Amino acid sequence: MDRPILVNEFEDMGMSISDDIIDECVIVCHTHKISASDLVGSWIAYCASSQIDSNDLNKERLATLVKSIKEDDNLKANDKKLIENKSNLNESATHTQSVGSPSSLKSTHGTNIIQIENEFKVSDIIDEDDIKEENEFSTTGDVTCNFGLENVNKNDPPVCVEKLCLTKQHLWENFVFGHVNYQKFDEHVQELVNDIVQKNDLKPVTSLSGLYCGNNTEITISGSLRLIKKELFLDSLHGFIKLDMSEAEQPIKSLFVNQILVVTGTNPNTKVFKVKRFYTDASLPLSNKLPSFLKGNLHLMAAAGPFFTELSPHGKLLKSLIQKSVDVDVQLLILLGPIFDGDFGMQLNKRTSEDIQQCYDEVLEATLKPLFNNPGTQNLKVLMLSSWKDSENYSFYPTPPNTESVLPTMFPNNVYMLSDPSVFSVNDIIFAGNSSDSLMGLHVSAINQTKEEMFTKLARQIIWQRCLHPSYIANPNVAVDHLLWLEHCTLQQNTPHIILTSSQLRTFIRVVDGCMVINIGQLVKHNSQKQVVPGTYGHIKIASPKDGIWSTQTNISAEIVHI
């Protein structure tokens, strides 16, 4: 590997690494056959999960990083196999066409893809014997973080879900994959820009194509932020200009690549725009509707998959969560996909003559039945969000709901299949859910990698840019449809009261501008020895309005708990 390539990779991400460490990195890349981009990308992800400064790379951390890269090789290979073996990105996706039926893009798994060691049947998966024995972990019940425990009276009775409204789900009925419409994207940007200008009482925006050299006359410009070789640029359909942030009144640590922003300053020459201030807050107002219930508490739990994997084929931790839901009379259960890990789905397909979707439904039917057989939870609503990593979902983002499942027909008033991401309201409380790890993508795209108020900064970016996936990239291995992104990732009319997401970053709960953002983590995790370890889930209680007043700050308690 050429040393300059590695130096450029670090510099492109805004990092300055000492020469001796660069030398060590070059040796590591040659020895372990790691590309420069993989090494730098892995280092950024390591910094995100460990909350350390990305410029603080030393020999010890480099050794730890190399070890983690080697351990993750198999996982990355499995992800690659999953994508390669899902047929929805073949010719039917590359040629723009209307998707009439999910089968045109659905997976077709072969019988010689993976050789499994432990054979099992569908009946083995739904067998619930010995569930308690396999879930006796020392961390069970430990709370990783909490918020507002004093906001809810535990003695108040639970309330049922009386009103459930699913937003934009009808748009998936005749969706088209592969369309590109730059004009619609420009309209979206312009809408955010206009709201930022109006909110801050700024001068009208000057188009980048109409910039002229002037003295010190202050003007306003707008566009998307770009980082190229440690230099910032503003980009739009109407032009491209370099930004000089040396005299900006705000620190640039709050900026992200691809962020839509409005900038004020001067244009002394054609080469650079001198920034005085920048503005990024295009947040929507919260709904002024009060929750529809007047007494009691709305109890809900939320967890993220995959729940059934090669190492955890029986879904014991999901079954444990179901039992906990029954024990505390939860009235709303939100499951972020994937439900079936892709490789697990392929293995299951090899060991049964049944259709994989039929297996999927049979397993989930048996898993969910205890909820609907219990008097306290028989009216419980289960919302299941899709994921591009699920064996029974499409391999692109945003991801349509699993419309082939019979569960909504089997439990017509209880089970609902939703897309990823989704916005929905429960008793007039607005929720948003995102199965994809948007937080990690955001953290990697931050201009300055700092740990100061990291989670608040990430949550604020989602709310201010009014988008559930502002970094525009779901995963390097999956296709992102930008027209569907505009339809399903951008927020309309109101900021949600609660945003649920699952990220590899540490779990957290933050309230920003009245919106509660919660990283619930994953219910099932695996350590470096390929052993199943307990993950986390979210337990949320929402109190009714008091004296006609209700807010996320004062009427919600939330905990992230080890299963």
N, C-alpha and C positions, 0 to 999 in steps of 0.2 A: 504494500500500500504506500502511496505517496504521502509524505507528511503534510504537504499543503492541503490535500483533500480533507484530512482530519481537522486541521486548523480551521479551514473554511466552515466545516460542519459545526464546530463549536461557536465560531463567530456568527454564523447565520442565526443561531439561537440566542445570541446576545450574551455569550459567555466568554470570559477571558481566562484561559488556563495557562499555568506556567510552563516553560519550555521543558523542564525535567519531567513533568507529568505527561506532557505530550509525547515525549520519548517513550515513556512506559506504556502509553496507550497504543502507540504504533507497534511495539513489541507484542502486546496483548492481542491486537487485531491479527497480526501475522501468525502467532502461535495457535490461536483458537479459531482462526478463519472467520473472524467477525468483521462485518463491513463497518465503515466509519459511521454511516447513518444509523445502523443498529446499535452501535456502542453509545452514540450520543443520545439517541432516543431512549435507550434503556436507562441511561444516567438521569435523564430528565424525569422519567417515571419513578425512579428510585428516590429522587429528591422530593417529588410530590408526596409519595407515601411516607417518607421519613421526616418531612418538613425541615429540610436543610437547604442552605444556600447552594445553588447549582454551581457557583464558582469555587466552592470549597471542595474540590476533588483532590484527594491524596492517595498514596499507595495502598493504605489499608482499605479505604472505601472502594478503590479500583478492584482490589482482590475480591471483596464482598460482591461487587457488581458482576464480575466475571462468573462467580459461582452461581449467582441467581440467573444469569443468562443461560448457562448450561442447563440448569434445572428447568428453565422455561422452554427449552427447545422442543420437548415433546408436546407441550401444550400448544405451542405455535404450529407445530406440524399437524396436530389434530384439527386446529382451526382451518388450516389450509385444505386438509382433506375434506372437511365439512363443506367448504365453499365449492371445491372442485366437484363434489358429488351431489350438489343440489342443482337440478337442471334448469331452474328458473333464470339463470344468468347465461344460458346458452343462446342459440340463434333467436329464440322467441323474445329475448330481452334486448339483444343488440339491434334487432330490427324493430323500430317503433311500431307498436301495435296495441289495439285495445284488448284488454284481458277479459275475455268472456267468461272463462271459468278458471278457478284456481289450478286445475290440473295442468294448464298450459305452462305454468311456471313451477309446479310443485316437485318435490324431491322424488327421484326414482332410485332407490338404493339397490345395489347389486348384492349378490350372495357371496362374493369372494373378496370383499373389501377389507374386513378386519377379522382376524382369528381370535375369538374370545377363549378365555381359560375356564371360566365358570359358567356352565350352561344354566339357564333358568327359563321358566315359563311365565306367562302372564299371570297365572294363578299364584305363582310364587311371589310376584311383585305385590299383589293386593293382599297377601297374607299378613295379618297384623299381629301375629304371635310374637312375644318377646320384645315388643316395642320399648317397654320401659328399660329393660336390661341394656339395650344398645344405646341408650341415650343418657346414661348416668355419667356426665362429664363434670369435672370439678368446677367449671365456670358457669354451669347452668344457673340461670336466674340473675347473674351479675348484670348490673346496669352500667353500660358504657358512657351514657350521657343522658341528661334529662332536662326538662324545661317546665316551669309553671306547675309544679306538683300541688301548690296551694290554690290553684285556680279552680279546682273541681272538688265538689263535695262528694266523697266516695259513697255516702249513704243515699244519694239521690238515685232513683230507679233508672234503668237503661231505657232508652227510647228506640223505637223501630225506625227503619228507613221508610218514610212515607212518600218522599218525592225523589225520584232518580231520573236525571236528564243526561243523556249521552250526547256530546257535541261532535259534529262533523263525521260521525260514523257512516251516515248515508252516502258520503262522498266516495266511499270505497266500492260502491255497488258496480260502477262502470269506470274504474280508474284506468288510466293509461300510463304505462311505464316508459320512460326514455324521452319524453318531450322536453325541449329546452325553450324557454321563453325569457329572454333577457329583458324584454320590456316590462314584464310583470315583476321581475326582481328589482328593476330600477324604480318601479312604482312603489314597491315596498320600502326601499331605501328612502325615497322622497317623502313618504308618509311619516317615517320616523324623524327625518330631518325637519320637516315642517312642525312637528310637535315639539322637538327640542328648541327650535327657534322661537316658537310661541311661548313655551314655558319659561324661557329665559329672557324674553323681550329683546331679541337680537335683531340686527339689521338684516334685510333680505339677503339670501345667499347668492353669491356671485359664482356663475358656472366656471369650472376649471378651464373650459375652452375659451372663456372670455376674460381671463386674467390679463392684466396689463401692468407694466412696471410703473410704480409710483413712488412718492416720497414716503412719508410716514402716515399716510391715510389708512385708517383701520378698516378692513373689510372682513366679510364672513364667507367661508368656503365649507364644503362638506364632501364626504365620501367614505370609503372603507380604508382602514389602516393596513398598511403593508410594511413588513420588515425585510429588508434586503441588505445583507452584509452589514448588519448593525446600524443601518440607516433607515429612518422612517419616511414613508411616502404616503400620500393621500391619493386614492385611486377612485375613479368613477367612469361611467360611460362617456363622459365629456372631457376627460383629461387625466393627467398624472403629474404630481409635483412633489418635490422633496420638502420635508418639514424640518425646520430648525427649532428644537425644543429648549435651547439653552436659556431663553428668557421667559419660558412658560411659568405661570404663577402656581401651577399645580405639579406635584411629583408625577412622573410618568409611570410609576409602579401600578397605577390603576388602569393601564391600557392593555389591550389584547390585540393580537393579530386578527384581521378581518372585522374588527369592531367598527360599527358605523358611528361616526362622530361629526360634530360641527366644530369648526375651528375659527377663532378670530385672531387677527394679527395684521401684519403688513407684508407687502410684496415688493421689496426694494429692487429685485432683479428677477430675471426669468429662471434662474437656477434653483432658488430656494425661497420658501415662505417662512417668515419669522413668526412663530406662534406666540401669542400673548396668553390666550386661554383656550381650553377645549371643553366641550360639553358632550356627554354621552347618555344622559338620563332621558329616555323616551318612554318611561314607565306609564302604564295605564292605571286608571283609578281602580280602587277596590269596589266591589259591588256594594251598593247602599242598602241592599235587602238584608233583613235580619233572618237568622235561622228560623225555619218554620215551626220548630217545637218550642213550647213555652215552659215546659218543666222537664227535669231529668237530664241525663247525659247520653250522648251518642258515643258508644264504644266501638272502636275499630282496630284491626290489626293489619299490618302490611309487611310483606316479605318478598324477597327477590330470589329467583332461581339461578342456576338450574337445580331443580328439586330431585330429579332422577338422573343419575350419572353412572358411568361405568363402575366407580368405586362405591356408589351409594344407590344400587339398583332398586332397593325396596322403598325408597322415599320415606324412611323412618322419621327424619326430622320434620318433614312436612306433616306427617301423621301426628307427630307430637304437637305441632302448632295447631292442628285442627282440634286436638283434645283440649289444648289451652283455651281455644276460642269457645269451646263448649263450657268449660269450667267457669269462665267469667262472663258468659252471656254476651259475647261480641255480636253486633248487629251488622257489621260490614267487614268483609275480608278482601283485601286487595293483594293480588299476586302478580308481581312483575316477572315477565318471562326472562329466560326460557324455562318452560316447564320440563321438557325432555331435552337433555343435552344431545347435540347432533350425533355424536358417536354412539351414545347409548341407544338412540333410535335406530341406527343402522344395525347394532348388535341384536336388538329386540326383533328387528325385521328378519334377521337370519334364523332366529330360533322359534319362529311361529309361522304357521301357514296363514294366519289372519292378516288382514290389511293393517298397516301400521297405524292409520288413523283410528281404526276400530280398537286396537290395543290401547292407544292413547286415551280414548273415551272410556274404555272399560276400567283402566287403572284409576283414572280420575273420578269416575263414578263411585268406585269402591272407597276411594280416599275421602271424598266429600260427603258420602251418605250419613256418617255420624252427625254432621251438622244439621241435616234436615230431619233426622229422626229424633232429635232432642227437642222437647217442647220450648225450651228457652231460646233456641236458635233456629227454629224451623222456618222463620221468616227472614233469616239472614240473607244478605246479598253478597255474592262472590263475583268480583270483577277480575278477569284474567287478561292481562295485557300481553300482546305478542312480543316476539323478539326475533331478529334475523338469525340468531344462533340456535333457535328451536328447530328440532327435526321436522316439525309440521308447519313451519312458517316460511314465507318467502325470504330469499336471501338478498334483500335490499332494505334501505332505510329512507324514509319512514316505512314501517312494516304493517301491512294490512292485518285485520283480525282474522282468526282462524274460523272462517265461515263454514268449513266442512265438518266441524264438530257437532255432534248431536246433543251435547250437554245442555245448551240453552233450550232445546226442545224437550229434553228429559226432565229438566228442572226449570220450567218456563218463567217462574217468578223469583228464581234464586240465582241463576248463573248467567253471566253476560261476558261475551268475548269482545275485547276492545283492541284497537290498534296500538302501536307504539310509535310516537307518544299519543296520549289521549288527554282530553279535558272533559270533566264531567262534574255535575253538581249533585249533592246529596243533602236533602232537606234545606236547599238554598245556600249551602256552603259549597264554594267552588274548589275543586281539586284538579291537579294535573299530575300525571304519572309518566315517567320516562324510564324504560328498561335499559336503554343505551347509556354508556358511561360518559355523559356529556361533561361532567365535572373534571375528569382527567384530561379530556381534550381541551377544555378551557385552561386548565392549569399549565399545560404544555405550551399553549399559545400566548401565555402572559409575556409581556415585554420584559419585565424584570422578575426573575424568580426569587421572590422573598416569602418568608413564612409569616410576616406580620399580617394578622387578621386575614389569613388566606381564605378561610371558609366564608367569611362575610363578603370578601371581595368576589369570590366565585358566585355566591348567591345573588349579589347585587348585579352582576353582569347579566344573569339570566333575566332578572326582573327589569332592569333598565333597557336592555335590548329587546325586551318582550318576546323572547324566543326560548323554547325549551332545549334547543341545541344550537347555541350561537356560534359554535366553532365550525359549522357547516360540514364536518367530517364525522361520520359514525365510527368508522374503523378503516384502516388502510386496506383491509381485505374485502370490504363490502362496498357495493355501489350505492351512492347517494343520489336519489332523484331530486333535482332541485325544484321542480315544479310541485311535486308532492311535499317537499320540505316547506315550501311557502304555504301550502294549504294546511298542513298538520302540525308543524313545529312552531309557527308564529302564533302569538296570543292575540285574541281579538276582544275588543270592548272592555274587558276587565282583567286585572291581575288576579290570579287565583289566590284564595286564602291559604291553601296548603299545596306545596309542590313536593312530591315523593320521587326520589331517584335512588339508584343503586350505583355505587362507585367503589373502585379499589382504594380510594382515599379513606382516611379514618372517618368513622361515623360521626355525624354532628347534627345539631339542631340550631338553626339561626332564624331570627325574625328580622327581615329587612323591609322597611317601608310597609309594614303591616302584613307581609306575606311570610309564612313559615316555610322554610326550605329544610327538608329532612333527607339526609343520606342514611338509608336503613341498612346499608351493607348487603351481605348475602347470607342466606339461611344455612347453606351448606358450603364449607370450605375444605380445601385439601392442603396438607403441609408438604414439605419437600420430600418426605418419606412416602408420599402417595397414600396417606391415611386421612380418613374423614375426620374433620374437627368441627365442633359446633360453631355456627355463625351467629348472626343477629337478626332480629326482627323489630319492627316498630309497634308500640302499643300507645294508642292515642285516645284520649277522652275529651269530648267537646261538651262544654256546659251550655245550657240555654241562656238567652239574654237576661240581663238583670236590669230592671227599671228602664227597659227600652234601649239598653246599651250592650253592644257585643263587639269583641275584637279578638284577634289571635293572641294578643299580648296578655289579655286578662281572662279569657274564657277557654283556653286550651291547655291541657297538660299532655306532655309527650315523653316517652322513654324509649331508648334503644336498649334492648335486652338480649343477652345470650340465651339461645334456645337450650 
